[in-house]
Amino acid sequence: MNRSATAILSRPGTSRPALNSYALKVLPTIFTNALSARCCRACVEPAMPFDAIIGQSRPLMILKRMLHSGNVAHALLFSGIAGVGKHTTARALSRALNCAGGSADFCGVCPSCKKTATGMHPDIMEIAPPPDKHVIKIDQIRSLQNSIIYAPVEGPWRVVIIDQAERLNKEAANCLLKTLEEPPQATVLILIASSAARLLPTVVSRCQKIAFAPLSGHDIRTLLERAGIPADTAARAAAHAHGSLHRARQLLDGSLLEDFNRLASMMIARRAADECFEMAATLAKAPDRLPALLILLLEWLRDMRLCRHGAHAEQLFNPGQADALMHAARQIEPLRLNRQIAQVCRLMDDPQRTYNMQLGLESLLLS
């Protein structure tokens, strides 16, 4: 079972701030759309030096030692849930490797640092799934291989960041394997993935693995407040983020909460099949939002199941919504509620499989 799902279903009964009103009972919305827009702008942060990255002391210690010694691995695998600093750290490392300042961090003022800050450094490349494809294809890897056969153009190192490496299709992963087996000189590949288990074992075995832990609630609150989010709002988002700054930011998006309320309402009161199909198709078109949405759903379903068994408010994820949860729980048969929990857990197991996601959402809404 997905780690987030396991954590939610096995969580001891300690209360946390309520996130939002639930379906069938109108309560004040905590996060306003105006604040959401402000957050989306404020949370776009520039590349951070190592010392400004919060909550990842062990990965940073490993990388600093690597830079001090000059013994840099040709391939690194940064693994961990979304929103814990993997990509930020990869960019910081790429800048530090090519910085003319000569320290274990980047100076931010040399010509190399200025070019990387604007994304114009010729020796730093990033690969990710195209927005309309959801997978990294072999053509992207072949293009990469053609680009790195030559020596770096300006800096001492060529750095390639492969974001969402778990989305490499089989052909692309096998093609990349050739580069990992015979890496070009002065080239560092940084693979970023949600889990090493989602990559080919042969790819993982040729990388130095560096695991990034989920962020603490305190760290997430600190980062949100640094971006200008009010303390109470930051605390509520952090409480439901399950260690991910990315999820905390998504929870500040009013449209995500609207999708949650609509989905929850449809799961309580059976709707026409056409309406379920339409909702599933709409949600499947935004796969990056689904993990946060599924976590909200599982918290909600788990709270309803506890309410049916007489749990106290302090045992719920949303103690302030105990009456609304009990009202909703009475409208769902226990077996149906358990089926919905199982279905959400299955969807959470691999949210990257967008070709199955729409079918899974349809099954959830029709269950």
VENNORNOR-V26539 format. One record per run of one state. SS is the DSSP state (@ for helix, = for strand, . for the rest). FROM is the first residue (numbers start at 0). TO is the last residue. If there is no record, write none. Layout:
ss = <SS:SS>
from = <FROM:FROM>
to = <TO:TO>
This chain:
ss = <.:@:.:@:.:@:.:@:.:=:.:@:.:@:.:=:.:=:.:@:.:=:.:@:=:.:@:.:=:.:@:.:@:.:=:.:@:.:@:.:@:.:@:.:@:.:@:.:@:.:@:.:@:.:@:.>
from = <0:2:9:32:42:49:52:56:69:74:79:85:98:110:117:123:127:135:136:137:147:157:162:164:167:168:169:181:186:193:195:198:200:204:207:211:216:226:230:239:244:251:253:268:272:284:286:308:312:315:318:329:333:349:353:366>
to = <1:8:31:41:48:51:55:68:73:78:84:97:109:116:122:126:134:135:136:146:156:161:163:166:167:168:180:185:192:194:197:199:203:206:210:215:225:229:238:243:250:252:267:271:283:285:307:311:314:317:328:332:348:352:365:366>
